[in-house]
């Protein structure tokens, strides 16, 4: 399975998790490949709106480009949503982090599995936050 397929399948899994918990959610077509900033997933209920950049990795560290994070921040601000990063580490549940909880490397950002476990939220914690 290609990396792109793994990412798409993970985003679909996340969409189902939101819908199964009383939220609406959808994948954003063309995220990362249009001239306009757009997250991978948008989700919301009658109280909150989330803009989520999603990553799937077999490693214990996930990297994000500066552009990905800046565009997520801009989209969320313009849309009135909370910006989140969702990372699915291999054989581990989804973890969701605020942009402030990412490690800023100057040219980009990253998070480790240990950081995600310490500062991140599991799905159930995110939707009940």
N, CA, C and O of each residue as an XYZ file, in Angstrom:
516
protein
N       0.853     -1.173      0.000
C       0.000      0.000      0.000
C       0.903      1.241      0.000
O       1.878      1.311      0.748
N       0.566      2.206     -0.840
C       1.373      3.414     -0.936
C       1.194      4.298      0.294
O       0.221      4.158      1.035
N       2.135      5.200      0.501
C       2.031      6.137      1.628
C       0.782      6.997      1.512
O       0.122      7.293      2.508
N       0.464      7.399      0.271
C      -0.724      8.226      0.053
C      -1.985      7.449      0.456
O      -2.876      7.999      1.102
N      -2.054      6.166      0.070
C      -3.209      5.335      0.430
C      -3.327      5.161      1.934
O      -4.429      5.188      2.483
N      -2.190      4.981      2.603
C      -2.213      4.844      4.061
C      -2.760      6.112      4.705
O      -3.552      6.050      5.645
N      -2.335      7.253      4.195
C      -2.810      8.526      4.721
C      -4.298      8.718      4.496
O      -5.012      9.166      5.393
N      -4.767      8.384      3.307
C      -6.190      8.515      2.973
C      -7.015      7.585      3.861
O      -8.049      7.989      4.392
N      -6.564      6.348      4.021
C      -7.292      5.401      4.867
C      -7.342      5.874      6.314
O      -8.368      5.724      6.979
N      -6.253      6.440      6.804
C      -6.231      6.951      8.176
C      -7.197      8.128      8.330
O      -7.900      8.231      9.335
N      -7.229      9.011      7.333
C      -8.167     10.141      7.376
C      -9.603      9.639      7.370
O     -10.447     10.176      8.086
N      -9.889      8.625      6.577
C     -11.239      8.044      6.553
C     -11.591      7.421      7.897
O     -12.719      7.556      8.372
N     -10.633      6.743      8.505
C     -10.845      6.170      9.840
C     -11.222      7.269     10.825
O     -12.130      7.105     11.640
N     -10.526      8.372     10.741
C     -10.786      9.499     11.634
C     -12.189     10.078     11.393
O     -12.892     10.425     12.343
N     -12.584     10.177     10.137
C     -13.923     10.679      9.801
C     -14.984      9.804     10.471
O     -15.931     10.315     11.069
N     -14.819      8.492     10.368
C     -15.777      7.565     10.990
C     -15.803      7.724     12.508
O     -16.870      7.663     13.120
N     -14.639      7.928     13.117
C     -14.587      8.143     14.569
C     -15.418      9.368     14.959
O     -16.186      9.320     15.919
N     -15.264     10.452     14.221
C     -16.041     11.660     14.531
C     -17.537     11.388     14.383
O     -18.309     11.682     15.296
N     -17.954     10.834     13.251
C     -19.376     10.591     13.019
C     -19.948      9.643     14.070
O     -21.080      9.829     14.515
N     -19.182      8.634     14.470
C     -19.651      7.676     15.476
C     -19.754      8.288     16.866
O     -20.314      7.677     17.777
N     -19.216      9.495     17.030
C     -19.269     10.187     18.313
C     -20.118     11.449     18.266
O     -19.975     12.334     19.109
N     -21.010     11.526     17.265
C     -21.957     12.629     17.198
C     -21.435     13.921     16.604
O     -22.077     14.964     16.730
N     -20.282     13.868     15.960
C     -19.720     15.032     15.277
C     -19.925     14.865     13.772
O     -20.150     13.755     13.289
N     -19.844     15.973     13.037
C     -19.759     15.895     11.585
C     -18.294     16.046     11.215
O     -17.527     16.681     11.939
N     -17.910     15.466     10.097
C     -16.517     15.553      9.670
C     -16.406     15.203      8.202
O     -17.222     14.448      7.672
N     -15.392     15.754      7.541
C     -15.118     15.390      6.157
C     -13.647     15.619      5.840
O     -12.959     16.423      6.469
N     -13.200     14.871      4.833
C     -11.851     15.075      4.306
C     -11.909     16.264      3.359
O     -12.916     16.484      2.687
N     -10.847     17.011      3.313
C     -10.786     18.159      2.421
C     -10.040     17.746      1.159
O      -8.852     17.427      1.204
N     -10.743     17.756      0.041
C     -10.131     17.374     -1.232
C      -9.014     18.340     -1.588
O      -9.172     19.556     -1.481
N      -7.906     17.801     -2.002
C      -6.801     18.628     -2.469
C      -5.983     19.286     -1.382
O      -5.160     20.156     -1.665
N      -6.199     18.879     -0.135
C      -5.411     19.512      0.928
C      -3.926     19.285      0.647
O      -3.500     18.179      0.315
N      -3.165     20.344      0.787
C      -1.730     20.272      0.532
C      -1.343     20.399     -0.929
O      -0.157     20.471     -1.249
N      -2.325     20.427     -1.819
C      -1.970     20.495     -3.239
C      -2.666     21.641     -3.981
O      -2.619     21.707     -5.209
N      -3.306     22.535     -3.238
C      -3.922     23.698     -3.867
C      -3.187     24.950     -3.418
O      -2.372     24.911     -2.496
N      -3.482     26.052     -4.076
C      -2.811     27.295     -3.686
C      -3.415     27.889     -2.418
O      -2.860     28.825     -1.842
N      -4.554     27.344     -1.984
C      -5.203     27.847     -0.776
C      -4.883     26.938      0.407
O      -4.787     25.721      0.244
N      -4.720     27.510      1.578
C      -4.453     26.665      2.738
C      -5.677     25.814      3.066
O      -6.807     26.302      3.047
N      -5.443     24.549      3.365
C      -6.546     23.674      3.761
C      -6.014     22.511      4.588
O      -4.961     21.953      4.280
N      -6.743     22.150      5.633
C      -6.336     21.013      6.460
C      -6.750     19.709      5.778
O      -7.404     19.727      4.735
N      -6.370     18.594      6.364
C      -6.773     17.297      5.829
C      -8.215     16.965      6.197
O      -8.950     16.379      5.402
N      -8.610     17.345      7.409
C      -9.937     17.020      7.920
C     -10.504     18.234      8.637
O      -9.795     18.935      9.358
N     -11.806     18.472      8.425
C     -12.508     19.445      9.260
C     -13.616     18.676      9.983
O     -14.260     17.796      9.412
N     -13.816     19.028     11.235
C     -14.821     18.344     12.047
C     -15.458     19.356     12.975
O     -14.840     20.354     13.345
N     -16.696     19.092     13.348
C     -17.353     20.014     14.258
C     -18.636     19.447     14.835
O     -19.176     18.437     14.382
N     -19.089     20.147     15.850
C     -20.405     19.886     16.421
C     -21.031     21.251     16.685
O     -20.556     22.251     16.147
N     -22.078     21.319     17.493
C     -22.728     22.612     17.695
C     -21.946     23.537     18.617
O     -22.367     24.668     18.861
N     -20.801     23.064     19.137
C     -20.001     23.871     20.057
C     -18.607     24.198     19.502
O     -18.098     25.300     19.707
N     -17.996     23.243     18.802
C     -16.598     23.395     18.382
C     -16.416     23.066     16.913
O     -17.163     22.275     16.338
N     -15.382     23.702     16.302
C     -14.928     23.386     14.951
C     -13.439     23.102     15.025
O     -12.688     23.858     15.641
N     -13.012     22.017     14.398
C     -11.605     21.628     14.391
C     -11.088     21.563     12.961
O     -11.778     21.084     12.061
N      -9.877     22.046     12.764
C      -9.151     21.887     11.503
C      -7.942     21.022     11.840
O      -7.142     21.382     12.703
N      -7.804     19.878     11.161
C      -6.794     18.896     11.555
C      -5.877     18.547     10.396
O      -6.339     18.190      9.312
N      -4.587     18.651     10.629
C      -3.564     18.152      9.717
C      -3.222     16.753     10.209
O      -2.822     16.587     11.361
N      -3.374     15.738      9.348
C      -3.204     14.343      9.753
C      -1.915     13.748      9.191
O      -1.512     14.042      8.065
N      -1.289     12.915      9.995
C      -0.098     12.181      9.559
C      -0.160     10.766     10.108
O      -0.678     10.531     11.200
N       0.374      9.828      9.337
C       0.512      8.442      9.757
C       1.988      8.099      9.603
O       2.602      8.422      8.586
N       2.556      7.445     10.612
C       3.972      7.122     10.542
C       4.286      5.795     11.203
O       3.641      5.398     12.173
N       5.284      5.117     10.667
C       5.780      3.898     11.296
C       6.954      4.223     12.216
O       7.427      3.357     12.953
N       7.420      5.458     12.174
C       8.548      5.897     13.000
C       8.050      6.374     14.364
O       6.846      6.409     14.614
N       8.976      6.736     15.235
C       8.594      7.260     16.549
C       8.652      8.785     16.575
O       8.453      9.396     17.625
N       8.923      9.402     15.423
C       8.918     10.861     15.294
C       8.262     11.218     13.976
O       8.498     10.576     12.953
N       7.430     12.256     14.014
C       6.766     12.742     12.805
C       7.134     14.199     12.591
O       7.117     15.003     13.523
N       7.466     14.529     11.349
C       7.867     15.887     10.985
C       6.769     16.576     10.184
O       6.005     15.933      9.464
N       6.709     17.896     10.326
C       5.772     18.744      9.596
C       6.560     19.902      9.015
O       7.446     20.448      9.674
N       6.246     20.277      7.794
C       6.937     21.422      7.221
C       6.385     22.700      7.859
O       5.264     22.736      8.366
N       7.190     23.711      7.816
C       6.758     25.019      8.316
C       5.513     25.472      7.557
O       4.589     26.038      8.140
N       5.502     25.216      6.253
C       4.364     25.605      5.407
C       3.089     24.891      5.845
O       2.033     25.521      5.917
N       3.158     23.595      6.138
C       1.970     22.861      6.580
C       1.362     23.485      7.832
O       0.147     23.664      7.922
N       2.210     23.811      8.785
C       1.724     24.356     10.054
C       1.226     25.794      9.876
O       0.197     26.162     10.443
N       1.935     26.599      9.103
C       1.492     27.975      8.861
C       0.147     27.987      8.145
O      -0.721     28.796      8.475
N      -0.038     27.096      7.160
C      -1.303     27.056      6.425
C      -2.442     26.536      7.308
O      -3.573     27.010      7.205
N      -2.148     25.574      8.165
C      -3.159     25.087      9.099
C      -3.590     26.208     10.035
O      -4.780     26.404     10.280
N      -2.614     26.938     10.551
C      -2.910     28.050     11.456
C      -3.760     29.116     10.747
O      -4.727     29.618     11.321
N      -3.407     29.456      9.521
C      -4.139     30.467      8.756
C      -5.564     30.005      8.448
O      -6.517     30.757      8.651
N      -5.712     28.772      7.960
C      -7.046     28.257      7.660
C      -7.920     28.285      8.909
O      -9.052     28.767      8.870
N      -7.397     27.771     10.005
C      -8.170     27.709     11.249
C      -8.586     29.100     11.707
O      -9.720     29.300     12.141
N      -7.685     30.046     11.614
C      -7.995     31.416     12.021
C      -9.102     31.992     11.145
O     -10.049     32.588     11.658
N      -8.992     31.822      9.836
C      -9.987     32.377      8.919
C     -11.334     31.658      9.024
O     -12.382     32.269      8.810
N     -11.309     30.376      9.348
C     -12.521     29.565      9.413
C     -13.169     29.600     10.800
O     -14.321     29.199     10.967
N     -12.421     30.082     11.783
C     -12.929     30.109     13.145
C     -12.872     28.750     13.814
O     -13.738     28.404     14.617
N     -11.842     27.977     13.476
C     -11.691     26.626     14.012
C     -10.445     26.530     14.884
O      -9.565     27.390     14.831
N     -10.385     25.491     15.671
C      -9.191     25.182     16.461
C      -8.227     24.389     15.575
O      -8.629     23.385     14.986
N      -6.961     24.816     15.467
C      -6.001     24.036     14.676
C      -5.415     22.897     15.510
O      -4.959     23.116     16.633
N      -5.429     21.684     14.959
C      -4.878     20.511     15.625
C      -4.056     19.707     14.642
O      -4.296     19.734     13.435
N      -3.087     18.997     15.175
C      -2.330     18.023     14.404
C      -2.706     16.657     14.957
O      -2.639     16.428     16.165
N      -3.103     15.751     14.068
C      -3.413     14.377     14.458
C      -2.352     13.453     13.909
O      -2.065     13.469     12.712
N      -1.765     12.643     14.785
C      -0.726     11.708     14.356
C      -1.115     10.304     14.785
O      -1.450     10.057     15.943
N      -1.061      9.393     13.827
C      -1.302      7.985     14.121
C       0.021      7.263     13.962
O       0.470      6.986     12.850
N       0.638      6.963     15.102
C       1.878      6.197     15.094
C       1.535      4.726     14.872
O       0.431      4.289     15.197
N       2.474      3.966     14.324
C       2.251      2.559     14.009
C       1.767      1.779     15.234
O       2.395      1.815     16.292
N       0.659      1.083     15.078
C       0.080      0.247     16.141
C      -0.243      1.009     17.419
O      -0.241      0.432     18.507
N      -0.520      2.300     17.292
C      -0.864      3.144     18.432
C      -2.097      3.956     18.039
O      -2.317      4.217     16.856
N      -2.890      4.350     19.015
C      -4.070      5.170     18.746
C      -3.678      6.538     18.206
O      -2.511      6.928     18.248
N      -4.671      7.257     17.700
C      -4.466      8.642     17.276
C      -4.082      9.493     18.484
O      -4.605      9.301     19.582
N      -3.171     10.425     18.270
C      -2.854     11.464     19.248
C      -3.053     12.810     18.560
O      -2.711     12.985     17.391
N      -3.612     13.755     19.309
C      -3.892     15.089     18.786
C      -3.149     16.108     19.622
O      -3.215     16.098     20.851
N      -2.435     16.995     18.928
C      -1.627     18.009     19.600
C      -1.988     19.398     19.117
O      -2.337     19.606     17.955
N      -1.895     20.349     20.042
C      -2.015     21.749     19.640
C      -0.728     22.131     18.919
O       0.285     21.445     19.048
N      -0.766     23.203     18.178
C       0.436     23.639     17.466
C       1.533     24.055     18.441
O       2.721     23.924     18.144
N       1.129     24.557     19.603
C       2.107     24.975     20.613
C       2.838     23.786     21.234
O       3.932     23.949     21.773
N       2.248     22.602     21.165
C       2.874     21.415     21.750
C       3.807     20.687     20.797
O       4.410     19.681     21.172
N       3.936     21.183     19.560
C       4.903     20.626     18.623
C       6.281     21.176     18.935
O       6.408     22.273     19.480
N       7.306     20.424     18.596
C       8.682     20.905     18.735
C       9.001     21.772     17.524
O       8.951     21.301     16.388
N       9.330     23.044     17.768
C       9.666     23.970     16.688
C      11.143     23.812     16.369
O      12.007     24.107     17.195
N      11.421     23.340     15.157
C      12.801     23.108     14.724
C      13.339     24.258     13.866
O      14.392     24.121     13.243
N      12.633     25.380     13.828
C      13.066     26.517     13.014
C      12.584     26.404     11.584
O      11.800     27.235     11.126
N      13.045     25.378     10.866
C      12.622     25.178      9.477
C      11.360     24.335      9.382
O      10.784     24.197      8.303
N      10.933     23.776     10.494
C       9.751     22.927     10.516
C       9.418     22.542     11.942
O       9.953     23.103     12.898
N       8.537     21.588     12.064
C       8.057     21.157     13.372
C       8.101     19.635     13.436
O       8.191     18.960     12.410
N       8.035     19.103     14.658
C       7.993     17.661     14.806
C       7.351     17.305     16.140
O       7.157     18.154     17.009
N       7.034     16.042     16.271
C       6.634     15.490     17.556
C       7.107     14.052     17.609
O       7.178     13.363     16.591
N       7.424     13.622     18.797
C       7.793     12.225     19.012
C       6.599     11.507     19.618
O       5.656     12.143     20.089
N       6.641     10.202     19.604
C       5.597      9.422     20.251
C       5.553      9.749     21.743
O       4.474      9.868     22.325
N       6.726      9.895     22.359
C       6.772     10.229     23.791
C       6.117     11.584     24.055
O       5.358     11.725     25.014
N       6.401     12.582     23.216
C       5.797     13.907     23.366
C       4.284     13.827     23.170
O       3.521     14.453     23.906
N       3.858     13.052     22.175
C       2.422     12.907     21.916
C       1.724     12.274     23.120
O       0.624     12.686     23.490
N       2.359     11.277     23.726
C       1.764     10.621     24.896
C       1.716     11.557     26.099
O       0.807     11.466     26.924
N       2.690     12.455     26.198
C       2.760     13.376     27.330
C       1.830     14.570     27.160
O       1.082     14.914     28.075
N       1.877     15.205     25.982
C       1.146     16.458     25.769
C      -0.111     16.308     24.932
O      -0.976     17.184     24.954
N      -0.225     15.224     24.202
C      -1.333     15.051     23.281
C      -2.585     14.520     23.939
O      -2.592     14.128     25.106
N      -3.646     14.521     23.150
C      -4.951     14.015     23.571
C      -5.299     12.799     22.722
O      -5.059     12.804     21.515
N      -5.854     11.772     23.326
C      -6.435     10.687     22.576
C      -7.761     11.166     21.992
O      -8.282     12.200     22.409
N      -8.311     10.422     21.031
C      -9.531     10.872     20.359
C     -10.649     11.175     21.344
O     -11.265     12.238     21.275
N     -10.918     10.250     22.262
C     -12.008     10.454     23.235
C     -11.786     11.713     24.068
O     -12.743     12.411     24.403
N     -10.542     12.004     24.401
C     -10.237     13.212     25.169
C     -10.451     14.456     24.318
O     -10.919     15.474     24.825
N     -10.118     14.391     23.046
C     -10.275     15.544     22.149
C     -11.741     15.898     21.986
O     -12.100     17.072     22.080
N     -12.594     14.921     21.745
C     -14.004     15.232     21.479
C     -14.772     15.590     22.753
O     -15.854     16.172     22.678
N     -14.226     15.250     23.912
C     -14.894     15.597     25.165
C     -14.285     16.821     25.831
O     -14.764     17.266     26.874
N     -13.221     17.371     25.228
C     -12.485     18.518     25.770
C     -13.404     19.725     25.899
O     -12.968     20.789     26.338
